[in-house]
Amino acid sequence: MNNIKHRFEVIKAVALVTYKEWSAYRTHSMVSIFVGPVYFLVQYFIWNAVYGNQGAALHGLELEQMLRYYGAIALIGYLTMDFADWNLQMLVHSGKFLTFQLRPIHHRFFALSQKLGHRVLGFLFEFLPCFLIFQFIFKIDMIPKYLGFTIISILFAFFMNFYVNYCIGLSAFWLVQASGIRNVFQALSSVFSGALIPLVFFPDFIQKLLFFLPFQYTTYVPAMVFSGSYTLAGISMSIPQIVLLQGIILLLTIGLSEVLYRRAIYRFTAAGG
């Protein structure tokens, strides 16, 4: 019980410091308020042109559903954005990671606490304003069909994004220049997470492959849970089923992160880091 209380106090302290630190740069967050609406506006014109006047659904998605999807993608991105990979790589390459070996706190736990503080700031200065813009200016219904499952799915995506990126950051312990892996992963993620185009538009064999990769679980799944239905590779799953699968994939990713972290620390200490 005392250990849980201590961990909570650490999370609160680190998150609060991170929040205050980034609050000094909240103009950056306020500028990004326009990114979501501009992105949505571009998608609005593109998909209006694609659908035209025919009104027919594309891959089971009608125009209104498509617009809600992209609105959800933008809002979810504000809540789950992560840069743990970049931070970890910088600490390793600069040698500052050594200081965390001397602290009574696990660096991954510290980094997760930082993200919590940073995303609280994002919720206040990015998510809420954009939600109001989508809801009342663009007149897009941004109320999830299943609020509870949507919150759980976004939380899973929040942690999934962190642990996946942390695994990418751990590559810095083996590579002289790990930014290449980070750039490749980000490029793949932008395509196969569903952020650019719904995954049902990809060929069937790619859709099946995405069940075994982390990409869809950070963006596409929470967006579809928000919409109230999930289909990929011709497989339709109920909302509780896909959220459960997302949770299982998250647990596997956490396990992978732990294995890689222990190997990385062993390599770090064996090299006299």
Phi, psi and omega in degrees: 000316179296324179295318179295317179297319180296316180298319178297319179295322178295313179303313183297318182293311181294317180297320180293317178297317179297318178300314181294321180297313182282342176297332178294339180245030184294344175298331176297317178294321181292327175293320182291347174303326183280342181296311181301307179298322178294316176302315180295319181297320177299314179296325179300312181291321180298309186284334172296321178290322180294314181287326181060217180259005185287329176072003181282150179283147176249118182052039177083001181250122173277168185303314181297321178294322179296318180292322176296323179299312182288329174296318178294320179302314181296315182292318179297323179300323178294329184273335187248359182309141186211148176220033180298326180296315180296314180300314182295318179299319180295321179294319181292313184290330180274347182087357183286347178298334180303326182297331180285338175289341180263356181262150179277046181210137178291130183300321181298321177295319177298315181295322178294321177296322176299316181297321179301313179296320181294321182280338170298318176298318178296323179297318183284318188257352180237303185298305185299312178300318181291324176301315180293323178297312180297317187287318190251339178263311177278349179059039177257129180290107183253025175267120182299148178291319178239092188300314183299311180294327178295317178298316179297316182296320179292323176297317177299318179295323177302309181288324179299314179300318181295309185292324176295313180295325178295321176298320178296319180296328180295342178298341180296339179287342181250333186251144176293316179233101186268356182296335179297315178297319179299316181294319179296315181297318180296322178295315178296319181295320181297331180273313190262004175273345183097005182288325181272320182207142178305140187293342180290351178274349179280160176303154187300321183292328177289319178302318179295320180298326185292344175295335185255005178245158187282346193301310186294335185283350179265338186224302186298314182299307179298328178292321179286326175296320175302318182288334177104001178207152181226129176215136175202136180057033180077004181257120176258129179236146176291162181300315177300324181294314183289327176292322176296315178298319178299320178294321179295315178298323178298316179298320177296322180292321177298318178298317178298319179299319180294317179299312180295322180296316181295321178293321180294317180293322177299317179294320182297313181286326179295331180274000179081031183291000000 
